[in-house]
Each structure stands twice: as C-alpha cells, then as structure tokens.
Amino acid sequence: MTISAKITLAALVLLASLDIRATRSLTRFEYHQNHMGTQFNIVLYADRNDLAEKASNAAFARVAELNLRYSDYRDESELNELCRTAADRPVRISEDLFLALSLSSEWSELTGGAFDITAAPVIRLWRRARRIKEIPDQDYIRKARSLVGYRQLQMDQKARTVRLAKSGMQLDLGGIAKGLAADEALAVLAREGIDRALVAAGGDVVTGEAPPNSPGWVVGVAPFAALQKTPLAQLVLRHAAVSTSGDAEQYLEIEGIRYSHIIDPRTGMAIIGAGSVTVVAGKGSISDPAATALSVIGPDKGLRLVDSGLSKFGPLAAIFVQVENGKIATRESQGWKKMMKYE
C-alpha cells in the first residue's frame, strides 16, 4: 500500500510502504493538528489503537508547549516576553528557549549572519509588504536594520540568561522552530514506545525507524510542483530529516521582479528570483536552519559550505532549485545522491 500527503510550504509528497504481511502486528495511524502556523502530521505504526492515540497526543502536546516558548505571533509567548524585558537586564529563560537561541547563534556564526533570528524587524516589514503589495521604504529598512545583529544577542550559558543589547529588538525563530519541534515530537513518540514514525511540519520532515518491511520513508522533493511532472528526487529516509526553504508559495511580485519571503538579514532585502533549497541531515534542528541559511547564501557559496564547512553536523546534503523562464535548473552538493539511500 502506498500513502501520500501534501506538505504545504515545500510541496513535498510523503510516501510510506506497508507490506501486507506486517498488517497483522502493526497498523498505520495518521494524525493532524495545526501548530506554529502550519499543519503538523504524524504518521506512525503501532500494534494498538490506544497506544497510537496516547503517543500522538503526547507528541502534539509537546509541540504546543514549544509553540508557547517560540512563537513571535502570540503575545504571551516566552519569546515575546523576553523581547519586552531583556533590553533592561539579563533574563533567565527556559531550557527549551535557551537551546533554540543557542543553536540559532551557532548558525549565525557559521554563516556570517545569513541566519539571524534578530532579523524580526525587517522580516515584519516584508510581511506587511506582501500584504499591501508594496516594497518597503528604504528609510524604514535602514531603521529596522539598526535593530538587527546576532552579536547583540548576549547569552550566559551558565546562568541561562539572555540580554538584548538594544531596546526594540525582536526575535524570530521561524527558521528553526519547526525543525526543533518535529525532533521533539519524534522523541516523545519514541519514549511512548513508538519508533516507526514520521513527523512533518510544513517544509520540515523528521523520520524515525522505517515502516515495516521497508528500507525507509520515501519523501519526494517537488518544491515547484506545477512545473514538474514527477518529483526532482525521492529520498529514502530513516532516522533523518529533510527541510525545504523557498518561495514557491510566499512571494511578492512588482514590475516583473519576484521578491521572496526569505530575507537576507545582512541587507534587510528580500531574496530575488524563484528558488528553493532542500537539505537532508540527521535532525530537523539541523536541516531547518541549514535550508534557511543556504537560501540566503546562494548556491555558489552555499554548496562550498555544505561540502566543506558543516561536517560537525554529520552527513549533510543539499540541492538548490532555481526557476528561470519557466524551466527548472538544479545544483547539488557532493553528497546529495548518497542521500537517496540515507541511513
């Protein structure tokens, strides 16, 4: 039996194979809930309905808990409370939020600021631009950029405190939150006794052990589905994650120029042109920020970074997709084809 599910942000197609002989012991279950502005999908195999429901409910509860930590949309979130108070003094925060900020700072250092969670002021300008279909005024961009800079995020690991160097700074964890949450949901499922599982959140997919009698979860990469008769690639994933970052659905087009929803924190400007990046890694907390950062860096420097500069994160591969005149062109990292059988 073959299943499929559409992942909204990246237009991924998820497939899982189930051998008929395995149905006597394990049954496939699928659950959906909305969190973090997208639909979270959990696919798992269990021998009892009550176990499947208990495990999935616990996983979704963990995602909801993290959303209360990470959200920049919810006024009562821990992240927004931090932004309101941390310009005056160091603020002690939860382990969950400190981990997200620590990982984000590491990615900022690795990418020279191409990944930067302090870019919220300019990100909000461009969100409004997409709503009103008007490019932000350069004066507004300059003012917003004065509040951006990952080195202005001051962290004390021992005390687990954070201070923002300037009043008015805002943080946005959109480039890493869903990957972290998917990792955590999968970990909860494992603690509940479910190891054959997949968690998908928008353009982020995290996998555990393979489905019964299958080498892995098959994930089709199709970021621009309208231009593709078949997926660009079909990855077979087991204990791995895949994330896609791109502007297939969210962009602003003015006078023939396409402005992505992805912002370069270093300039305050939206990325121009239609494109996407898909990254395969060991965890969603790696693939998610990597895809975001590489979208900003671009294929030339990005592929060099993947092939030589990110080995500390374990096996990692990426494919860049660019659309010009209705045609798709791709560029791959050295290890991309190996990820077709990632284990």
Order of alpha helices (4+ residues) and beta strands (2+ residues): beta-beta-beta-beta-alpha-alpha-beta-alpha-alpha-alpha-beta-beta-alpha-beta-beta-beta-beta-beta-beta-beta-beta-beta-alpha-alpha-beta-beta
